[in-house]
Amino acid sequence: MPRANRHFLPGHVWHLTHRCHQKFFLLRFARDRRCYLRWVFEAKKRFGLSVLNYMVGLPARTNCRPST
């Protein structure tokens, strides 16, 4: 199903999340987490955003795919 159009409301606080892709955790390695944070802070500069806090952590299991 297509995603709804995103809209930006100036002056509001946004909670951003990043989820697994096809149940695989893509930020498993430190280099990937650093790259993701670099993208977040590049967007901060590009769009004039304020980052109040952030967290990049590992899930309880590194592979999010359920065991079969």
N, C-alpha and C positions, 0 to 999 in steps of 0.2 A: 504494500500500500504506500503511495507517495506521502512524503512528509509535508506538513503544512508550511506555508511560507513563514519565514522568520521576520519579526519586526523588532525594531530597536526603539526603546523608550528612554530618552535621555534622563539622567538623574536617578535611575532605578538601580537596584542591586540585583545582580544575576548570579545564579549558582550554576556553574558549568561542571559537567561530568563527562567522563570518557569511559565507555563500557567495552567489554570484550567484543571481538569480531568473530562471528561464527563460533562463539564459546572458547576462543583462544585468547589468552591475555597477551597483548602485543607489547606491553611495557615491562617485560620480564627482565631484560638486561639493563644494567646501569646506563650504557650508552644510549639506549632507546629512551629511557626516562629523561636523560639530559637533553636529548634532541627535542622531546615533547615540551619540556620546560622552556627551551629556547624559542620554540614556535609560539608558546603562550606569551612570552615577554616581547617577542617581535610584534605580535598582534596588539599588545598593550601600547607599544610606541606608535604603531601605525594608526590605530583608531583612537588614541588618547584615552585609554581606559585606566582605571585604578585597580590594582590587584590587592585585595585586602588580606588574603591568605591563600595558601595552596597546599596540597598534599598529593604526593604520588607514592602509592604503596603497592605491595604485592598482595594478591588475594590469599586466602588461607591455603589454597593449593595453587602451585604455579600453573597448572593446566586446568582451566575452568571446565573443560569438557567432562561431562559425567561419565563415570566408569560404566561399561556395559557388560 
